């Protein structure tokens, strides 16, 4: 792990910009353009060296602060996508998994097709959110099985045993995936409220704090007494959970080619990533290195 330096600058027009540096031994590199390098002189303070370089590059720019962070450039967390280079940059999983990603994409398309068929019977309206039936139950089952498989994939990628996993295990991935921070809207139905499927997910009650997943468990174990939980609300939330988690795992591999991200769901809010959570690529010609997750 190398030392990182985040320099925040005020431009002449008052806007704030940032540049990230990494120090390896006595060599500084600009993380967004790893071809740019310069040396730390003997006895020189690293922060002072970075700020001196900034002033040399742009004498008129005011340096607001220089913040230290742990830099993991060229490294990634197994099974997890993160923004590349920028806080709001494209979500990237450096492991090429296009075939598997497209399998989950097809699952999502199947779920969406089923939702649209349900909307032919029960109009997409908050007044119908508590309408329940077998088709909504089908959507809940298919979505939740996909969610479970995605969580297990993240665990298995790091060699963690998945034989007896459940939501008590999965919730431990929340700080790494930050999945509870996603909010989604339905592109074609903007009058519906945004969906936050993992909001409020807690370690204390990892299943019941997710109403759509709790509905899935209830239907599995006692359908006769829980058919009323197969609602439009729970079906939409489960579908949104499947979509958001797929993106958190595969990143933009979900959306390569002609398929657009916003064909049914749209991300209204995504995690507010921190500098030490971003992925920065290795030097040109270098290889990505995996960091197994620890829960």
Beta strands, then each sheet from edge to edge (+ up, - down):
strand 1: 2-10
strand 2: 16-24
strand 3: 27-30
strand 4: 33-39
strand 5: 62-71
strand 6: 75-77
strand 7: 82-83
strand 8: 91-92
strand 9: 183-186
strand 10: 265-269
strand 11: 289-291
sheet 1: 4+ 3- 2+ 1- 5+
sheet 2: 6+ 11+
sheet 3: 7+ 8-
sheet 4: 9+ 10-
end
